Amino acid sequence: MTGRSSPSSEHLAEMSRRAWAVRGQARVHGKTLVGCAVLSEAGEVFVGCNIEHRFRSHDIHAEVAALSGLVSAGGTTVAAVLIAAERENFTPCGACLDWIMELGGPDCWVVCEKTQGGLEATYTASELMPHYPY
């Protein structure tokens, strides 16, 4: 599937736990609470949740919040992203995928869960955005 190794089961378990925990901090006007955990190449985990604004164009997506935490801490490369949302077939939007591609590249793992620890789907960023101009 990819040239990059998949995250270890220990990393996935920690990412899942932390993404679901931070999801509880989400600020929404709609109905979808989202939590996200990103794993740096160095093995560090950063989290973020969605923060919705009454003027929806100002919303901050959970993936961008988590990626911002990684960059703010001095991280440069993302190995994996785990998204926690109680929705069917939930994947990152195009804007979030742009950031995942920017910081993780086409081999970055993207894991989606609709229940805690209930791995729903695993992709590479390039599978979700196959025509991205590398």
LUMKEZA-690872 format. One record per residue (C-alpha): x, y, z; residue in three letters. Coordinates in steps of 0.25 Angstrom, whole numbers, plus 2048, in hexadecimal, padded with zeros to 3 digits. Layout:
<sites>
XYZala...
</sites>
This chain:
<sites>
800800800met80B80A804thr81A80B806gly818811814arg81680781Fser808807825ser80780C833pro80980283Eser7FD7FD846ser802804852glu80381184Ahis7F580F845leu7EF80C852ala7F5818858glu7F182184Cmet7E381B84Dser7E281E85Carg7E782C85Barg7DE82F84Fala7D182B855trp7D5832862ala7D883F85Bval7CB83D853arg7C384085Fgly7C984E85Fgln7C4851851ala7BC85E850arg7B185C846val7A4863840his7A1857838gly7A084883Clys7AE842839thr7B9842844leu7C683F83Eval7D383B845gly7E083983Fcys7EE834843ala7FA83583Aval80782D83Cleu814833839ser82082C832glu82682D840ala81B825846gly81483184Dglu80583384Dval7FE84084Cphe7EF84284Dval7E484C848gly7D584D847cys7CC85483Easn7C8863842ile7BC86883Bglu7B987783Ahis7AB87C837arg7B088182Aphe7B4874825arg7BF87881Cser7C787B828his7C686C82Dasp7D3865831ile7D385682Ehis7D984C838ala7E484882Eglu7E985682Cval7E985883Bala7F184C83Eala7FB84F833leu7FC85D838ser800857845gly80B84F83Fleu81185A837val810864843ser81885A84Bala823859841gly81E84D839gly82084C82Athr81B83F825thr80E837828val80E828827ala7FF82582Aala7F282C82Dval7E7826835leu7D982C834ile7CE82A83Eala7C082D83Aala7B382683Cglu7AF82682Darg7AF81C822glu7BA81C818asn7C082981Ephe7CD82D817thr7D583A817pro7CF84580Ecys7D884A803gly7DE85680Bala7E284D816cys7E884380Cleu7F084E806asp7F6850814trp7F8841816ile7FF841808met80884D80Bglu80D847819leu80B838817gly80D836808gly80682C7FFpro80A820809asp804826815cys7FA81D81Ctrp7EC82281Eval7E481A828val7D581C82Acys7CD817836glu7BE819838lys7BF812846thr7CA812850gln7D480784Cgly7CB803841gly7D4805835leu7CB808829glu7D480B81Eala7E380D81Bthr7E881480Ftyr7F581B80Athr7F3829807ala7F68267F8ser7EA81D7F8glu7E18287FDleu7E78327F4met7EC82A7E8pro7EE8367DFhis7F583F7E8tyr8018467E1pro80D8417E9tyr
</sites>
